[in-house]
Amino acid sequence: MFGDMMGMMNKIKETQAKVEQTKKRLDTVMLAEKSNDGLLKVTITANRELKSIEIDDELLKDKEQLEDYLILTLNKAIQKASDVNDTEVSAVAKEGMPDIPGLTS
């Protein structure tokens, strides 16, 4: 019983380390998002860190339009990054979880 508990604890520690490695790797995963007409482009990491914004000169003429474009496009980029992040981290965490009777689905 004690050996099983130690093995489980070791597996949890290994999984925590793998999750941290995955989070660091996701800093290097770049995701691009653009407005429907391509006038605004953003690049964000899978850890939701904004890396670049490209704004077409046409958008610089209308402040309200630019603000709307930024909100819509950044929200799409953040959602995409969140989806990738959640999927990657969940997969690593689930893979490393010990089999505990009654907790598996």
MOPAC internal coordinates of N, CA, C and O (Angstrom, degrees):
PM7 1SCF
backbone

  N    0.0000 0     0.00 0     0.00 0    0    0    0
  C    1.4533 1     0.00 0     0.00 0    1    0    0
  C    1.5250 1   110.32 1     0.00 0    2    1    0
  O    1.2310 1   120.51 1   133.03 1    3    2    1
  N    1.3548 1   116.63 1   -46.97 1    3    2    1
  C    1.4605 1   120.96 1  -179.24 1    5    3    2
  C    1.5294 1   110.77 1   -63.73 1    6    5    3
  O    1.2310 1   120.94 1   141.13 1    7    6    5
  N    1.3349 1   115.81 1   -38.87 1    7    6    5
  C    1.4702 1   120.56 1   177.80 1    9    7    6
  C    1.5124 1   111.41 1   -63.42 1   10    9    7
  O    1.2310 1   120.93 1   139.64 1   11   10    9
  N    1.3300 1   115.83 1   -40.36 1   11   10    9
  C    1.4622 1   119.80 1   177.12 1   13   11   10
  C    1.5216 1   110.56 1   -61.88 1   14   13   11
  O    1.2310 1   120.75 1   138.95 1   15   14   13
  N    1.3272 1   116.16 1   -41.05 1   15   14   13
  C    1.4620 1   121.15 1  -179.15 1   17   15   14
  C    1.5272 1   110.31 1   -65.78 1   18   17   15
  O    1.2310 1   120.07 1   138.04 1   19   18   17
  N    1.3175 1   117.48 1   -41.96 1   19   18   17
  C    1.4678 1   121.30 1   178.76 1   21   19   18
  C    1.5283 1   110.17 1   -65.17 1   22   21   19
  O    1.2310 1   120.67 1   137.71 1   23   22   21
  N    1.3045 1   116.32 1   -42.29 1   23   22   21
  C    1.4592 1   120.07 1   177.70 1   25   23   22
  C    1.5197 1   111.57 1   -61.16 1   26   25   23
  O    1.2310 1   121.00 1   138.73 1   27   26   25
  N    1.3146 1   115.69 1   -41.27 1   27   26   25
  C    1.4577 1   120.80 1   179.13 1   29   27   26
  C    1.5319 1   110.29 1   -64.82 1   30   29   27
  O    1.2310 1   120.40 1   137.30 1   31   30   29
  N    1.3096 1   116.84 1   -42.70 1   31   30   29
  C    1.4651 1   120.70 1   179.66 1   33   31   30
  C    1.5258 1   111.02 1   -64.42 1   34   33   31
  O    1.2310 1   120.51 1   139.37 1   35   34   33
  N    1.3317 1   116.62 1   -40.63 1   35   34   33
  C    1.4653 1   120.29 1   177.62 1   37   35   34
  C    1.5226 1   111.09 1   -63.50 1   38   37   35
  O    1.2310 1   121.06 1   139.18 1   39   38   37
  N    1.3273 1   115.58 1   -40.82 1   39   38   37
  C    1.4626 1   119.71 1  -179.88 1   41   39   38
  C    1.5344 1   110.20 1   -65.48 1   42   41   39
  O    1.2310 1   119.91 1   141.88 1   43   42   41
  N    1.3113 1   117.77 1   -38.12 1   43   42   41
  C    1.4677 1   121.63 1   178.02 1   45   43   42
  C    1.5288 1   109.84 1   -65.08 1   46   45   43
  O    1.2310 1   119.70 1   138.19 1   47   46   45
  N    1.3333 1   118.18 1   -41.81 1   47   46   45
  C    1.4649 1   121.21 1   177.81 1   49   47   46
  C    1.5228 1   111.27 1   -63.70 1   50   49   47
  O    1.2310 1   120.63 1   138.71 1   51   50   49
  N    1.3227 1   116.40 1   -41.29 1   51   50   49
  C    1.4607 1   120.44 1   177.50 1   53   51   50
  C    1.5261 1   110.55 1   -62.30 1   54   53   51
  O    1.2310 1   121.08 1   137.88 1   55   54   53
  N    1.3103 1   115.53 1   -42.12 1   55   54   53
  C    1.4579 1   120.23 1  -179.98 1   57   55   54
  C    1.5230 1   110.89 1   -64.39 1   58   57   55
  O    1.2310 1   120.30 1   138.38 1   59   58   57
  N    1.3242 1   117.04 1   -41.62 1   59   58   57
  C    1.4606 1   120.42 1   177.76 1   61   59   58
  C    1.5263 1   110.54 1   -60.17 1   62   61   59
  O    1.2310 1   120.34 1   138.70 1   63   62   61
  N    1.3192 1   116.96 1   -41.30 1   63   62   61
  C    1.4640 1   120.74 1   178.66 1   65   63   62
  C    1.5270 1   110.61 1   -64.87 1   66   65   63
  O    1.2310 1   120.36 1   138.89 1   67   66   65
  N    1.3291 1   116.92 1   -41.11 1   67   66   65
  C    1.4680 1   120.45 1   178.91 1   69   67   66
  C    1.5229 1   111.29 1   -65.90 1   70   69   67
  O    1.2310 1   120.13 1   142.33 1   71   70   69
  N    1.3198 1   117.36 1   -37.67 1   71   70   69
  C    1.4649 1   120.91 1   177.40 1   73   71   70
  C    1.5276 1   109.59 1   -62.97 1   74   73   71
  O    1.2310 1   120.11 1   136.62 1   75   74   73
  N    1.3208 1   117.40 1   -43.38 1   75   74   73
  C    1.4650 1   120.93 1   179.05 1   77   75   74
  C    1.5321 1   110.80 1   -64.13 1   78   77   75
  O    1.2310 1   120.18 1   139.27 1   79   78   77
  N    1.3329 1   117.27 1   -40.73 1   79   78   77
  C    1.4647 1   120.80 1   176.81 1   81   79   78
  C    1.5260 1   110.43 1   -62.17 1   82   81   79
  O    1.2310 1   120.64 1   139.25 1   83   82   81
  N    1.3191 1   116.39 1   -40.75 1   83   82   81
  C    1.4621 1   120.87 1   179.37 1   85   83   82
  C    1.5186 1   110.35 1   -64.04 1   86   85   83
  O    1.2310 1   120.25 1   137.55 1   87   86   85
  N    1.3251 1   117.13 1   -42.45 1   87   86   85
  C    1.4668 1   120.72 1   178.73 1   89   87   86
  C    1.5307 1   110.90 1   -61.38 1   90   89   87
  O    1.2310 1   120.34 1   139.06 1   91   90   89
  N    1.3276 1   116.95 1   -40.94 1   91   90   89
  C    1.4690 1   120.28 1   177.49 1   93   91   90
  C    1.5224 1   110.73 1   -64.98 1   94   93   91
  O    1.2310 1   120.48 1   138.87 1   95   94   93
  N    1.3302 1   116.68 1   -41.13 1   95   94   93
  C    1.4637 1   120.66 1   179.15 1   97   95   94
  C    1.5236 1   110.47 1   -63.16 1   98   97   95
  O    1.2310 1   120.32 1   143.44 1   99   98   97
  N    1.3232 1   116.99 1   -36.56 1   99   98   97
  C    1.4562 1   120.43 1  -178.43 1  101   99   98
  C    1.5268 1   112.30 1   -67.36 1  102  101   99
  O    1.2310 1   120.04 1   163.76 1  103  102  101
  N    1.3340 1   117.53 1   -16.24 1  103  102  101
  C    1.4654 1   120.40 1   172.58 1  105  103  102
  C    1.5253 1   111.08 1   -64.64 1  106  105  103
  O    1.2310 1   120.59 1   155.99 1  107  106  105
  N    1.3227 1   116.48 1   -24.01 1  107  106  105
  C    1.4634 1   120.75 1  -176.91 1  109  107  106
  C    1.5358 1   112.70 1   -98.03 1  110  109  107
  O    1.2310 1   120.41 1   174.65 1  111  110  109
  N    1.3167 1   116.82 1    -5.35 1  111  110  109
  C    1.4663 1   120.59 1   179.77 1  113  111  110
  C    1.5284 1   107.70 1   -86.67 1  114  113  111
  O    1.2310 1   120.81 1   -67.22 1  115  114  113
  N    1.3338 1   116.07 1   112.78 1  115  114  113
  C    1.4611 1   121.45 1  -178.04 1  117  115  114
  C    1.5219 1   110.45 1   -98.76 1  118  117  115
  O    1.2310 1   121.47 1   -45.09 1  119  118  117
  N    1.3177 1   114.80 1   134.91 1  119  118  117
  C    1.4615 1   121.43 1   178.80 1  121  119  118
  C    1.5216 1   108.19 1  -122.12 1  122  121  119
  O    1.2310 1   120.66 1   -46.80 1  123  122  121
  N    1.3203 1   116.34 1   133.20 1  123  122  121
  C    1.4606 1   121.19 1   179.55 1  125  123  122
  C    1.5213 1   108.93 1  -105.79 1  126  125  123
  O    1.2310 1   121.55 1   -37.01 1  127  126  125
  N    1.3105 1   114.64 1   142.99 1  127  126  125
  C    1.4705 1   120.78 1   175.75 1  129  127  126
  C    1.5205 1   106.48 1  -139.82 1  130  129  127
  O    1.2310 1   120.99 1   -34.54 1  131  130  129
  N    1.3225 1   115.71 1   145.46 1  131  130  129
  C    1.4594 1   118.66 1   178.22 1  133  131  130
  C    1.5189 1   109.84 1  -139.96 1  134  133  131
  O    1.2310 1   121.51 1   -19.91 1  135  134  133
  N    1.3147 1   114.72 1   160.09 1  135  134  133
  C    1.4567 1   119.91 1   176.01 1  137  135  134
  C    1.5225 1   108.60 1   -66.97 1  138  137  135
  O    1.2310 1   120.69 1   -16.96 1  139  138  137
  N    1.3106 1   116.28 1   163.04 1  139  138  137
  C    1.4659 1   120.30 1  -176.89 1  141  139  138
  C    1.5259 1   112.66 1   -57.10 1  142  141  139
  O    1.2310 1   120.27 1   144.81 1  143  142  141
  N    1.3182 1   117.09 1   -35.19 1  143  142  141
  C    1.4698 1   120.32 1  -179.16 1  145  143  142
  C    1.5259 1   112.79 1   -95.49 1  146  145  143
  O    1.2310 1   119.98 1  -177.98 1  147  146  145
  N    1.3326 1   117.64 1     2.02 1  147  146  145
  C    1.4591 1   121.61 1   175.95 1  149  147  146
  C    1.5186 1   114.96 1    77.84 1  150  149  147
  O    1.2310 1   119.28 1  -169.97 1  151  150  149
  N    1.3249 1   118.98 1    10.03 1  151  150  149
  C    1.4593 1   121.02 1  -178.34 1  153  151  150
  C    1.5255 1   112.85 1   -78.24 1  154  153  151
  O    1.2310 1   120.42 1   162.92 1  155  154  153
  N    1.3179 1   116.80 1   -17.08 1  155  154  153
  C    1.4628 1   121.30 1   179.01 1  157  155  154
  C    1.5214 1   108.20 1  -134.07 1  158  157  155
  O    1.2310 1   120.87 1   -49.30 1  159  158  157
  N    1.3307 1   115.94 1   130.70 1  159  158  157
  C    1.4606 1   121.32 1   178.87 1  161  159  158
  C    1.5258 1   108.81 1  -130.22 1  162  161  159
  O    1.2310 1   120.92 1   -42.93 1  163  162  161
  N    1.3212 1   115.85 1   137.07 1  163  162  161
  C    1.4581 1   120.61 1   176.50 1  165  163  162
  C    1.5213 1   109.43 1  -129.16 1  166  165  163
  O    1.2310 1   121.20 1   -29.50 1  167  166  165
  N    1.3145 1   115.31 1   150.50 1  167  166  165
  C    1.4563 1   121.95 1   174.34 1  169  167  166
  C    1.5216 1   107.17 1  -123.90 1  170  169  167
  O    1.2310 1   121.22 1   -46.20 1  171  170  169
  N    1.3258 1   115.28 1   133.80 1  171  170  169
  C    1.4575 1   121.97 1  -175.15 1  173  171  170
  C    1.5295 1   107.71 1  -139.57 1  174  173  171
  O    1.2310 1   120.46 1   -30.14 1  175  174  173
  N    1.3336 1   116.72 1   149.86 1  175  174  173
  C    1.4655 1   119.30 1   175.42 1  177  175  174
  C    1.5302 1   109.01 1   -82.54 1  178  177  175
  O    1.2310 1   120.94 1   -15.31 1  179  178  177
  N    1.3114 1   115.80 1   164.69 1  179  178  177
  C    1.4691 1   120.56 1   176.83 1  181  179  178
  C    1.5288 1   111.06 1   -67.27 1  182  181  179
  O    1.2310 1   120.28 1   167.46 1  183  182  181
  N    1.3284 1   117.07 1   -12.54 1  183  182  181
  C    1.4608 1   121.22 1   173.60 1  185  183  182
  C    1.5271 1   111.28 1   -95.13 1  186  185  183
  O    1.2310 1   120.77 1  -164.83 1  187  186  185
  N    1.3149 1   116.14 1    15.17 1  187  186  185
  C    1.4689 1   123.96 1   173.00 1  189  187  186
  C    1.5254 1   113.76 1    67.60 1  190  189  187
  O    1.2310 1   120.52 1  -144.69 1  191  190  189
  N    1.3231 1   116.62 1    35.31 1  191  190  189
  C    1.4624 1   120.93 1   173.99 1  193  191  190
  C    1.5188 1   108.30 1  -103.65 1  194  193  191
  O    1.2310 1   120.72 1   -58.53 1  195  194  193
  N    1.3038 1   116.24 1   121.47 1  195  194  193
  C    1.4560 1   122.05 1  -178.94 1  197  195  194
  C    1.5166 1   109.88 1   -68.84 1  198  197  195
  O    1.2310 1   120.18 1   -50.51 1  199  198  197
  N    1.3333 1   117.26 1   129.49 1  199  198  197
  C    1.4579 1   121.30 1  -177.96 1  201  199  198
  C    1.5279 1   112.76 1  -109.20 1  202  201  199
  O    1.2310 1   119.91 1   144.25 1  203  202  201
  N    1.3328 1   117.77 1   -35.75 1  203  202  201
  C    1.4598 1   118.84 1   179.51 1  205  203  202
  C    1.5218 1   111.01 1  -157.46 1  206  205  203
  O    1.2310 1   121.91 1   -25.16 1  207  206  205
  N    1.3383 1   113.96 1   154.84 1  207  206  205
  C    1.4550 1   122.12 1   174.22 1  209  207  206
  C    1.5260 1   106.66 1  -135.01 1  210  209  207
  O    1.2310 1   120.64 1   -51.69 1  211  210  209
  N    1.3299 1   116.38 1   128.31 1  211  210  209
  C    1.4574 1   121.88 1   175.85 1  213  211  210
  C    1.5255 1   107.82 1  -116.46 1  214  213  211
  O    1.2310 1   120.77 1   -57.66 1  215  214  213
  N    1.3371 1   116.13 1   122.34 1  215  214  213
  C    1.4570 1   121.57 1  -176.85 1  217  215  214
  C    1.5268 1   108.89 1  -117.28 1  218  217  215
  O    1.2310 1   120.65 1   -56.14 1  219  218  217
  N    1.3232 1   116.36 1   123.86 1  219  218  217
  C    1.4549 1   121.04 1   175.39 1  221  219  218
  C    1.5253 1   109.05 1   -66.73 1  222  221  219
  O    1.2310 1   120.55 1   -36.17 1  223  222  221
  N    1.3244 1   116.55 1   143.83 1  223  222  221
  C    1.4694 1   121.34 1  -179.29 1  225  223  222
  C    1.5257 1   112.77 1   -54.94 1  226  225  223
  O    1.2310 1   120.26 1   149.45 1  227  226  225
  N    1.3174 1   117.11 1   -30.55 1  227  226  225
  C    1.4683 1   120.69 1  -179.40 1  229  227  226
  C    1.5340 1   111.54 1   -58.48 1  230  229  227
  O    1.2310 1   120.49 1   143.92 1  231  230  229
  N    1.3291 1   116.67 1   -36.08 1  231  230  229
  C    1.4652 1   120.42 1  -178.75 1  233  231  230
  C    1.5263 1   112.83 1   -73.78 1  234  233  231
  O    1.2310 1   120.20 1   159.76 1  235  234  233
  N    1.3168 1   117.21 1   -20.24 1  235  234  233
  C    1.4631 1   120.38 1  -178.10 1  237  235  234
  C    1.5296 1   112.07 1   -72.52 1  238  237  235
  O    1.2310 1   120.32 1   168.31 1  239  238  237
  N    1.3112 1   117.00 1   -11.69 1  239  238  237
  C    1.4656 1   121.18 1  -178.88 1  241  239  238
  C    1.5253 1   112.70 1   -82.41 1  242  241  239
  O    1.2310 1   120.39 1   162.07 1  243  242  241
  N    1.3406 1   116.87 1   -17.93 1  243  242  241
  C    1.4620 1   120.35 1  -174.61 1  245  243  242
  C    1.5339 1   109.01 1  -134.00 1  246  245  243
  O    1.2310 1   120.99 1   -77.15 1  247  246  245
  N    1.3299 1   115.70 1   102.85 1  247  246  245
  C    1.4649 1   121.26 1  -175.59 1  249  247  246
  C    1.5290 1   112.28 1   -59.22 1  250  249  247
  O    1.2310 1   119.93 1   134.11 1  251  250  249
  N    1.3181 1   117.74 1   -45.89 1  251  250  249
  C    1.4718 1   120.67 1  -178.87 1  253  251  250
  C    1.5208 1   111.48 1   -63.23 1  254  253  251
  O    1.2310 1   120.34 1   138.21 1  255  254  253
  N    1.3167 1   116.95 1   -41.79 1  255  254  253
  C    1.4564 1   120.56 1   178.73 1  257  255  254
  C    1.5332 1   110.31 1   -63.27 1  258  257  255
  O    1.2310 1   120.68 1   136.85 1  259  258  257
  N    1.3230 1   116.30 1   -43.15 1  259  258  257
  C    1.4705 1   120.55 1   178.42 1  261  259  258
  C    1.5229 1   110.62 1   -60.90 1  262  261  259
  O    1.2310 1   120.44 1   135.61 1  263  262  261
  N    1.3316 1   116.76 1   -44.39 1  263  262  261
  C    1.4659 1   119.92 1   178.96 1  265  263  262
  C    1.5254 1   111.19 1   -60.40 1  266  265  263
  O    1.2310 1   120.47 1   136.54 1  267  266  265
  N    1.3320 1   116.70 1   -43.46 1  267  266  265
  C    1.4700 1   120.75 1   178.09 1  269  267  266
  C    1.5270 1   110.86 1   -61.57 1  270  269  267
  O    1.2310 1   120.44 1   135.10 1  271  270  269
  N    1.3171 1   116.76 1   -44.90 1  271  270  269
  C    1.4634 1   121.42 1   179.28 1  273  271  270
  C    1.5273 1   110.25 1   -60.51 1  274  273  271
  O    1.2310 1   120.73 1   135.19 1  275  274  273
  N    1.3410 1   116.21 1   -44.81 1  275  274  273
  C    1.4661 1   119.93 1  -179.86 1  277  275  274
  C    1.5304 1   111.28 1   -60.63 1  278  277  275
  O    1.2310 1   120.62 1   133.03 1  279  278  277
  N    1.3111 1   116.43 1   -46.97 1  279  278  277
  C    1.4632 1   119.66 1  -179.18 1  281  279  278
  C    1.5213 1   111.11 1   -60.96 1  282  281  279
  O    1.2310 1   120.34 1   129.73 1  283  282  281
  N    1.3148 1   116.96 1   -50.27 1  283  282  281
  C    1.4705 1   120.48 1  -177.29 1  285  283  282
  C    1.5266 1   111.87 1   -63.88 1  286  285  283
  O    1.2310 1   120.69 1   132.86 1  287  286  285
  N    1.3141 1   116.29 1   -47.14 1  287  286  285
  C    1.4662 1   119.95 1  -175.50 1  289  287  286
  C    1.5211 1   111.66 1   -71.17 1  290  289  287
  O    1.2310 1   120.12 1   138.88 1  291  290  289
  N    1.3297 1   117.38 1   -41.12 1  291  290  289
  C    1.4673 1   119.52 1   177.65 1  293  291  290
  C    1.5196 1   111.43 1   -65.27 1  294  293  291
  O    1.2310 1   119.85 1   140.18 1  295  294  293
  N    1.3133 1   117.88 1   -39.82 1  295  294  293
  C    1.4668 1   119.80 1   177.44 1  297  295  294
  C    1.5231 1   111.37 1   -62.86 1  298  297  295
  O    1.2310 1   119.92 1   139.85 1  299  298  297
  N    1.3306 1   117.76 1   -40.15 1  299  298  297
  C    1.4701 1   120.12 1   176.65 1  301  299  298
  C    1.5270 1   110.60 1   -63.73 1  302  301  299
  O    1.2310 1   120.41 1   137.87 1  303  302  301
  N    1.3263 1   116.81 1   -42.13 1  303  302  301
  C    1.4631 1   120.59 1  -179.77 1  305  303  302
  C    1.5280 1   111.32 1   -65.50 1  306  305  303
  O    1.2310 1   120.62 1   137.34 1  307  306  305
  N    1.3218 1   116.43 1   -42.66 1  307  306  305
  C    1.4687 1   120.37 1   179.18 1  309  307  306
  C    1.5226 1   110.43 1   -63.68 1  310  309  307
  O    1.2310 1   120.07 1   139.08 1  311  310  309
  N    1.3195 1   117.47 1   -40.92 1  311  310  309
  C    1.4684 1   120.62 1   178.87 1  313  311  310
  C    1.5323 1   110.70 1   -64.32 1  314  313  311
  O    1.2310 1   120.71 1   136.75 1  315  314  313
  N    1.3204 1   116.24 1   -43.25 1  315  314  313
  C    1.4644 1   120.22 1   178.37 1  317  315  314
  C    1.5298 1   110.28 1   -61.35 1  318  317  315
  O    1.2310 1   120.20 1   134.81 1  319  318  317
  N    1.3287 1   117.22 1   -45.19 1  319  318  317
  C    1.4601 1   121.31 1   179.42 1  321  319  318
  C    1.5257 1   111.27 1   -63.90 1  322  321  319
  O    1.2310 1   120.66 1   139.09 1  323  322  321
  N    1.3250 1   116.34 1   -40.91 1  323  322  321
  C    1.4670 1   120.49 1   178.80 1  325  323  322
  C    1.5243 1   110.90 1   -62.74 1  326  325  323
  O    1.2310 1   120.48 1   138.12 1  327  326  325
  N    1.3190 1   116.70 1   -41.88 1  327  326  325
  C    1.4637 1   120.55 1   179.02 1  329  327  326
  C    1.5267 1   111.19 1   -61.80 1  330  329  327
  O    1.2310 1   120.37 1   133.84 1  331  330  329
  N    1.3248 1   116.89 1   -46.16 1  331  330  329
  C    1.4731 1   120.78 1   179.11 1  333  331  330
  C    1.5314 1   109.57 1   -63.38 1  334  333  331
  O    1.2310 1   120.56 1   133.70 1  335  334  333
  N    1.3239 1   116.54 1   -46.30 1  335  334  333
  C    1.4567 1   121.39 1  -179.05 1  337  335  334
  C    1.5215 1   110.86 1   -59.64 1  338  337  335
  O    1.2310 1   120.27 1   128.99 1  339  338  337
  N    1.3198 1   117.08 1   -51.01 1  339  338  337
  C    1.4634 1   121.17 1  -178.55 1  341  339  338
  C    1.5246 1   111.69 1   -60.21 1  342  341  339
  O    1.2310 1   120.47 1   137.32 1  343  342  341
  N    1.3198 1   116.71 1   -42.68 1  343  342  341
  C    1.4625 1   121.14 1  -179.38 1  345  343  342
  C    1.5234 1   111.27 1   -63.60 1  346  345  343
  O    1.2310 1   120.77 1   132.91 1  347  346  345
  N    1.3348 1   116.14 1   -47.09 1  347  346  345
  C    1.4687 1   120.54 1  -177.67 1  349  347  346
  C    1.5298 1   112.12 1   -66.24 1  350  349  347
  O    1.2310 1   120.48 1   131.29 1  351  350  349
  N    1.3212 1   116.69 1   -48.71 1  351  350  349
  C    1.4646 1   120.24 1  -177.34 1  353  351  350
  C    1.5309 1   110.41 1   -67.04 1  354  353  351
  O    1.2310 1   120.20 1   139.46 1  355  354  353
  N    1.3197 1   117.22 1   -40.54 1  355  354  353
  C    1.4720 1   120.52 1   179.03 1  357  355  354
  C    1.5206 1   111.63 1   -62.99 1  358  357  355
  O    1.2310 1   120.81 1   139.21 1  359  358  357
  N    1.3285 1   116.05 1   -40.79 1  359  358  357
  C    1.4724 1   119.69 1  -179.71 1  361  359  358
  C    1.5212 1   110.93 1   -62.33 1  362  361  359
  O    1.2310 1   120.51 1   136.46 1  363  362  361
  N    1.3200 1   116.63 1   -43.54 1  363  362  361
  C    1.4719 1   120.17 1   179.88 1  365  363  362
  C    1.5224 1   110.30 1   -66.90 1  366  365  363
  O    1.2310 1   120.59 1   136.46 1  367  366  365
  N    1.3204 1   116.47 1   -43.54 1  367  366  365
  C    1.4662 1   119.94 1  -178.55 1  369  367  366
  C    1.5254 1   110.76 1   -64.86 1  370  369  367
  O    1.2310 1   120.49 1   135.85 1  371  370  369
  N    1.3214 1   116.68 1   -44.15 1  371  370  369
  C    1.4665 1   120.37 1  -178.67 1  373  371  370
  C    1.5232 1   111.02 1   -65.54 1  374  373  371
  O    1.2310 1   120.75 1   139.67 1  375  374  373
  N    1.3243 1   116.17 1   -40.33 1  375  374  373
  C    1.4620 1   121.48 1  -179.46 1  377  375  374
  C    1.5257 1   111.80 1   -60.42 1  378  377  375
  O    1.2310 1   121.09 1   144.98 1  379  378  377
  N    1.3331 1   115.52 1   -35.02 1  379  378  377
  C    1.4581 1   118.87 1  -175.05 1  381  379  378
  C    1.5167 1   115.83 1   -94.82 1  382  381  379
  O    1.2310 1   120.21 1   179.88 1  383  382  381
  N    1.3150 1   117.20 1    -0.12 1  383  382  381
  C    1.4585 1   118.80 1  -178.48 1  385  383  382
  C    1.5363 1   110.50 1   -73.80 1  386  385  383
  O    1.2310 1   121.10 1   -43.08 1  387  386  385
  N    1.3079 1   115.50 1   136.92 1  387  386  385
  C    1.4742 1   118.25 1   177.40 1  389  387  386
  C    1.5250 1   110.49 1   -70.10 1  390  389  387
  O    1.2310 1   121.02 1   -25.46 1  391  390  389
  N    1.3143 1   115.65 1   154.54 1  391  390  389
  C    1.4690 1   120.08 1   177.32 1  393  391  390
  C    1.5219 1   108.77 1   -77.65 1  394  393  391
  O    1.2310 1   121.45 1   -70.07 1  395  394  393
  N    1.3187 1   114.84 1   109.93 1  395  394  393
  C    1.4542 1   120.41 1   179.41 1  397  395  394
  C    1.5370 1   106.74 1  -111.96 1  398  397  395
  O    1.2310 1   120.00 1   -62.79 1  399  398  397
  N    1.3172 1   117.61 1   117.21 1  399  398  397
  C    1.4638 1   119.65 1  -178.14 1  401  399  398
  C    1.5183 1   111.58 1   -53.57 1  402  401  399
  O    1.2310 1   121.26 1   -45.05 1  403  402  401
  N    1.3222 1   115.19 1   134.95 1  403  402  401
  C    1.4592 1   121.01 1   178.09 1  405  403  402
  C    1.5183 1   113.75 1    89.47 1  406  405  403
  O    1.2310 1   119.40 1   166.82 1  407  406  405
  N    1.3540 1   118.75 1   -13.18 1  407  406  405
  C    1.4592 1   121.23 1  -179.32 1  409  407  406
  C    1.5186 1   112.99 1  -103.36 1  410  409  407
  O    1.2310 1   120.09 1   167.25 1  411  410  409
  N    1.3037 1   117.43 1   -12.75 1  411  410  409
  C    1.4511 1   119.62 1   179.68 1  413  411  410
  C    1.5143 1   109.70 1   -84.36 1  414  413  411
  O    1.2310 1   121.41 1   -32.72 1  415  414  413
  N    1.3241 1   114.91 1   147.28 1  415  414  413
  C    1.4732 1   117.85 1  -179.08 1  417  415  414
  C    1.4974 1   112.22 1   -99.43 1  418  417  415
  O    1.2310 1   120.10 1   180.00 1  419  418  417

